[in-house]
Amino acid sequence: MISLQWSVVIPTYQREAILLRCLYWITQQTLLPKEIIVVDASPHWRDTYTQVMTGLARQFTNIQWYYICADRASSAAQRNQGIALNTADIIFLIDDDSLMYPNCAKEVMQIYTADIQQQIAGIMPFLNPLPPEISVERYQIKKPSLVKQYLLKLKTGLRHFAKTLIRDDDIFIPYDFSYPSYQVPESLKQFDVYCVPMIHGARMSYRREILAQIQFEEILARYAVNEDNDVCYRSSRLGMLLHAMRPQICHLQVGGGRLSRFTVTALWGFNQVALHRLHSADLTRFQHLFVKLLRRRLFTQAIKDILDQRWTLPAMRGIWFVWQHYQEIITKTPEELRHWYPKFQQDLINRDKH
């Protein structure tokens, strides 16, 4: 018997169609959430609010619905805004293009419930490349043909190969330069889980008391790259992070409303420097490791650009741009950085509009 309750927080920005699919699959969970909290930074958010509150919300009145306007367009700030409304024991933090399989929440919650000593800080469901089957006719979504499924699996396999070339510290350099070490307790091994240093930002879940101590860093703007890595690492100091293989979720990685690949890659690098300027145990050591990291990323991002047929190599160019300009960030004091960095990010984002 599951006694814990869960809620879900979703930041969104101008991606109404995929958000509706995301919300639909949340309502199809075999264990329904206590709350669904959407924080929308879109200019015309009220239109989607009306559609959700007069549609799904009326069909599922046993769920508490919150659909609110974002205080600012930052997925990190939006998540904090949603977390502040939460009253459930466990908070799922997913992207607006993450589709939960029907048993996803129930299977995750079974693990949290079995963790009587509360050693778990967060759990990440297994990533399925295919979306769950949709039988509701009004969404007009068909299961991919066998050929498309094969091609999708092939592309996923190539992506996996590219990822094997990237170590954990190629994604995020820990503030203490190492990850906490944990072992799965015997009582939890039946759930097919294993410890991981980080969990993916599109499919996170945490205990509420963890997020009460660890907030998302609001210095980051818009699609706040590295916000998840920052929270994962600081949370891992308080408890283990698990990858659960039975609960499943699909992350569609829809492009609409997002930034260009060049800008996202550049923000990955700049945000990491900014976060380390605020939290690093040793900035000199960080700079040494960061330069080595940029060298590796130039190579791995070029591979990923080619696999995705991005012939202008935007991700690789983004890494090179970071290499040229990251010292502008590292030389700031934390106080200067909090004042200066939001405008720096916005100037970079504004390039996408041109």
N, C-alpha and C positions, 0 to 999 in steps of 0.2 A: 504494500500500500504506500503510495507516494503522498507524503504530507506536506512537502515543500511546494511553494508556488513559484511560478516564473512569469516574467514579463519580457517584452521585447522593445528595444529602442532602435529606431531607424532614422538616420539623418538623410535628407534627400534634397536634390536641387535639379529642377526642370527635367524630371524623368518620370512623368505621370504614368505612362503606359506600363512600364516595367514595375513601378511601385504598386500598381493595382494587382499585378500577378503575384508579387511578393506578399502582399497582404492577404490575397486569396488563400495562398498555401499555408499561411499562419492559421487561418480559420479552419483549415482542414486537419489540424493536428489531432491525434488521438487523445492527447492531454492538452486541453485548451489553456491559453495564458490567462493570467489574472488581468493583465493590462497590455494594450498595444499603444505605443507612444511614437508618433511620427513628428519629427521636427523639420519643417519645410522652409528652405531658404529661397524658394522660387518667387519671382516677382508676382505671379498670379496664383499664389498658393491657395487662395480662397476658393478658386474653381475646383481644385482637386479635393480640398476639404469638404466642399458640398457633395461632390460625387461619392466620397468615401462614407461620409456620415449619413447620407440618405440611401446608401446601398448596403455595403457589407455590415456597417455598424448597426443598422436596423435589423439585419438578419441574425446577428450574434449579440444580443443584448445582455448575455451573461458575461461578456467581456467588457471591461472598462476601457473606453476609447479616448485617447487624447490626440488631437491633430492640431498642432500649434505652429505659429510663425516663428522662425528662428530669430534670435536676437541679432545674429550676424552670420554671414555665409562662411562658415568654417565647420567642417565635419567634426573636428575635435570639440569646438564650443557647442555645437548642436547635440553631440552625445552627452556632454555634461548637463545641458539643459534638460534633456530627456531623463537622464539618470536622477536628477533632482526630483522628478515627479514620481519615480518608481516607489512602490511599497512592497514588492514581492521579494522572496528570499534570493532568487537567482535572476540575473539580468542577461538576456541574450542581446548581443550587439552585432547586428548584421547589416550588410549593405542593402540598398533598395533593389538590387538585382540578384539577391540571394534567395533561392527557392528551397524551402525546407520540405523534405520528404515527410509523409504523414506521421511516421513514428519517431521523427528526429527529436522533438522536445521530450517525449516520454522516456526515450532511451538515455538521453543525457541526464534527465532528472533522476532516473534510477541510480545512476552513478553517484550523483551528489547525495542522494538519500542514504546510500550505503556507506558513505564517508562519514561515519559517526564522529570521528575525531577531528573532522573538518581540516584535513591536511591539504585538500585540493583548493587552489585559488581559482583556476579556470579550466574549462574544457572546450575543445574544438572538435566538431563532428567531422566525419570523413567526407572528402570532397569527391562528389560524383560528377563526371563531365557532362552527363546527360540530365536534362531537366526531368522532374517527375511527370508521369502521365497526367494529362489534363482532360477530364471528361465533361467539364462544364461548357456547354455549347457556346455560351455568349462570348467566351474568350477567343474562340476560333483559332485555337492552337492545336496543330496536329503533331503527333509523334514523328520524329525524323524517319525518313526511309532507311532501309538497311544500308544502302550505299552511303548516305549522309552520316549514318552512325559509324560506319567503318572509317570514313575520312576523318570524322571528329576524333575517333580513338587514335588514328594514325598521327594526327596533329598533336594530340595530347601526349603521345609517346615521344615525339620529337621534342616537345617542350620539356618533358621529364628528363630527356637526355641532356638538354641544355642546362637544366637545373642541377644535374649531377656534377657539372663543372663548377658550380657555385657553392662554396662552403657557407655554413651558418653565419660566420662573421663577415661574409661578403654582403649580407643584407643589412646588418646592424652591428656596430661595435659596442659591446657592453660598457656601461659607465665604469664598472669595476674591472673590466677587461677579462672577465670570466663569467660563466653562467652558474647559478646554484645547482647543486647535484641532489637528485632525489631518487628514490626507488619506489615503485608501485607496491603498496601494501598487499599482503596475501588476500585480504578481504575484497580487494577490488580487481584482482587478476581475472576473475570470471567474466568481467565485462569487456575483455579484449581491448585493453587500453595500454598506452605506454607514455612515459614521460618525454616531453619535448622542451627545448629551451624557449621557443616562441610559438604563438598561435596566430593564425591568419586573421587579419582584420575584418574580412567579410563574413566570418563565422565564429565569432567569439562568444563566450559566456563566462560570467564571473559571479562569485558570491557578492551579495550587496555590500557586506561589511568590508570587502576588499576595495571596492570602488568608492566607498566612503573615505578610505585613506589615500587612494591613488586616483587622482583626477586626470583627465586628458589635458595636455598642455595647450592652452588657448592662444599662445603666441603664434600658432600655426594657422594659416588661412586656407579657405576653400577646401579643395580635395587635399586634406592635410597629410601628405605622405610621411610615413614614419610615426604617426600618432599611435598606431597599434603597437609597433615595436617598443616605443617608449613605455606605454602602459604595461605591456607584457613583461618587460624586463623588471620594472619596479614591482609589479605584482608577484613575480617569481621569487622575490626576496621574502615574501610572506607565505608562500605555499606553492605546491607543485602545479605545473601546467600539464594537462593530459590531452593526447590525441585519441579520440574514441573511434573505433573502426566500424561499429554497428550503426549508430545514427548517421544519416546522410543528408547532405545539402548540396545544391548545385549553385555555383557562382557563374552567372552568364557573362560577366565582364562587358556589359553594354556600354558603348562609347558615348552615347548622347548625354550632353550636359557636363561631360568631363573635359579636361584640358588636353592639349596636344601631348604626344609622346615626348617631345623634346622638353616641354615645360614640366611634365610630371617627373621625368628623370632628373632634371636640374633641381627640382624641389626636394627629391629624395636626398640628394647630396647636401644641399644647403640646409635643409631641415635637420639633418643629422648633425651637422656642425653646430647649428644653433642650440639643439638639445644638449649636446656635449658641453657647450659653453655654459649652460645652466646647471648641468648635473655631473659632469665628468670628475673623476677622482684625480686625474692627472692630464692636463691639457697638452703638455709636451709629448707625452706618450701617445695620446690620441692623434695628434697631428702626424706623427711618424707612421702609425698604423693606417691612418686615413689616406695618406699618399700611396701606400702600398695597395690599399683597397681600390683606389681609383685606377691604378695600373691594371689590376685584374678586371675591373668592371669595364674598362675600355674594350677588352677582348670579349668578355661574355655578353655584353650588350650588343656588340657587333654581330655575334652569332644569333642572338634573339631577333635582331632587326632583319637579318637575312631569312631566318625561318618564317617570320611573319610577312616577308616580302615588302619590307619597308626599305626601299632601295636608296632613299636619301639618308639612311642611318641616323634617324633623329635621336634615338636613345644613346648611341655612342657619342653624338655631338653634344648631347646634354651633359654627359660625364666630362667631356673636355671643357665645357663652359664652366662647370663647377671647379675643375682644377685651376682654371684661370682666375677665379674670383672668390674662392672660399675664404681667403685670408681677410677679406673685408669684414667677415662675420666674427672670426676667431679673435680679432684684436679689440672688439667691443667689450665693455664691461656688461654684466648682466642687466644693469639698469638701462644703459644705452641701448642694448640689444632689444629689450622689450618695447622701447619707444621707436627704434629705427627699423627693426626687421619686418613688421607688418607692411610698411610702405614698400620695402624692398621686394617682398613677395608680390604685392599688388602690381608693381611695375612690371615684374616678370610675367604675371598672369595677363596683363593688358596687352602684351605682345601677341597673344593668341588672337585677340580681336582684330589685329591688323594682318 
